[in-house]
Amino acid sequence: MICIVGAGFSGLTLAWELSKRGLAVEIWEQSDHIGGLISSHRDELSLRETAANALIWTPEIESLLQELELPWIPTRPEAKKRFFFRRGLKRWPLSFFESLALGIKISPAIFLRKRYFKPKDRESILDWGRRVLTEAATKFLLEPALQGIYAGDISKMSASLVLGSLFQKKRAGAPRYRGSLSFEQGMGELIERLQDRLVKKGVIFRKQSPLESYPHGKAVVLAVSAASAAKILKTRYPDLSDRLSRVQMLPLASVTLVFGPQAHKIEGFGVLFPRGQGVRSLGVLANSMIFESRGPCYSETWLMGGAQDLSVAQLTDKDCEAIALADREKLAQTLEKPLRSHVQIWAEALPHANQELKDFVDFFQERQSEVWLTGNYLGGLGLSKIYSWNCGLAEKIQNSLETKND
Ligand SMILES: Cc1cc2nc3c(=O)[nH]c(=O)nc-3n(C[C@H](O)[C@H](O)[C@H](O)COP(=O)(O)OP(=O)(O)OC[C@H]3O[C@@H](n4cnc5c(N)ncnc54)[C@H](O)[C@@H]3O)c2cc1C
């Protein structure tokens, strides 16, 4: 019996991969909720997500959804438009001369190709941007784009951790990206389907069962956050635990504002905010524009916090709502009262993709550790990357158990 600790997306998809291989699995979850950060809530006005609102569409994810017999929905054509906020909404945030300077700066890439962009060892994203792009492109393009995904501080984020995979030689069969996808009832529908199919395969769910420390004589996989894994590993694997506890966890708040259908709308996927534009949020998603079936009203989700705004963890729901409304007023040039608002504050939402995390990942991979880990701090933050990691991990676990039995 393999014990998976944590019933978030990581734990559930690993359980699926293991049970497909005929292995017996039980899942220990400390809370009463299955899905970890992810859940979807529908009312008569709209659909709201607490964390991920979409999955990157890869062939691996497509196969998973086919196995689960779960129909998905693609993004709406309008969602192809993404905006930056720099003295107003822009599809491209650089001026003519800044774009020209960028073109000249990256012209060696015509000859050097990917080698020109390859990050150096221990280089931060900020240093990479200044070396490879221009100051303006780093500030108005790169920083907001990465903050919108990683919520990190680009002067500390590791360029090879975040960008490295873009410059590796593509292996045959490597996932190709086809955009994003979700489900009629939101991401929670995927969690429910996984749970349902796992139960049918005989997987046992133990809710309200926190694992305090790594047990002896049991096949265990930790599918929890970096911070929780560090605590569980402390007594049995102090070295690994120590390195993992150096990974900074970042707070995030998401504020979903629901407006009537006549409200001012962002006509695209959403908006990213470069620093210095008088806006505190990192970005905003125009939920109703991204996917169909998000309800009769128009809704937006504003994201704030991250490495440069750690104090969001101490804010109240009212504070977060006020920040989102003030930022929205700057964007829309009009103050509209939402019909409803929902705030979700995660004190430890995501791992910081900084050099400490890169050091941990390198250490863990080099050591070929006997400890099995999965989660958003190993192979990538997004769900498709986590699933890809789990496909490889399930194979490793199966091989290891077969070797032990021989
Ligand atoms: C606001 C926000 C928006 C996001 N948007 C996207 C997006 O659009 N697309 C995307 O791909 N990704 C997105 N992400 C990232 C993605 O949601 C997460 O990386 C992913 O959900 C993490 O899943 P997980 O299972 O690794 O961790 P978690 O969801 O944190 O699950 C871990 C589980 O382990 C349990 N646990 C912890 N400790 C113990 C213990 N000791 N014993 C037992 N159980 C324990 C927890 O209770 C929890 O249920 C977003 C994240 C946030 C916060």
The ligand as an ORCA input file, in Angstrom:
! r2SCAN-3c Opt
* xyz 0 1
  C      -4.313     32.233     -6.530
  C      -3.660     31.116     -7.312
  C      -3.905     30.998     -8.676
  C      -3.329     29.947     -9.407
  N      -3.611     29.831    -10.743
  C      -3.142     28.784    -11.442
  C      -3.553     28.550    -12.781
  O      -4.378     29.282    -13.337
  N      -3.045     27.469    -13.439
  C      -2.156     26.603    -12.850
  O      -1.718     25.650    -13.506
  N      -1.776     26.778    -11.562
  C      -2.256     27.831    -10.847
  N      -1.906     27.980     -9.522
  C      -1.002     27.008     -8.909
  C      -1.726     25.716     -8.531
  O      -3.051     25.985     -8.114
  C      -0.968     25.026     -7.401
  O       0.402     24.913     -7.746
  C      -1.521     23.622     -7.149
  O      -2.923     23.658     -6.929
  C      -0.813     23.010     -5.953
  O      -1.361     21.741     -5.715
  P      -0.698     20.763     -4.641
  O      -1.530     19.564     -4.590
  O       0.746     20.606     -4.937
  O      -0.743     21.575     -3.267
  P      -2.007     21.973     -2.384
  O      -3.141     22.362     -3.233
  O      -1.474     22.949     -1.389
  O      -2.414     20.613     -1.650
  C      -1.663     20.068     -0.605
  C      -2.612     19.297      0.304
  O      -1.836     18.680      1.325
  C      -2.529     18.798      2.560
  N      -1.528     18.682      3.643
  C      -0.552     19.562      3.976
  N       0.172     19.095      5.017
  C      -0.356     17.888      5.348
  C      -0.037     16.902      6.341
  N       0.967     17.078      7.213
  N      -0.786     15.764      6.399
  C      -1.828     15.568      5.527
  N      -2.168     16.482      4.575
  C      -1.439     17.615      4.477
  C      -3.182     20.165      2.475
  O      -4.265     20.281      3.389
  C      -3.630     20.185      1.014
  O      -4.922     19.636      0.859
  C      -2.466     29.022     -8.763
  C      -2.217     29.144     -7.390
  C      -2.808     30.171     -6.662
  C      -2.555     30.262     -5.179
*
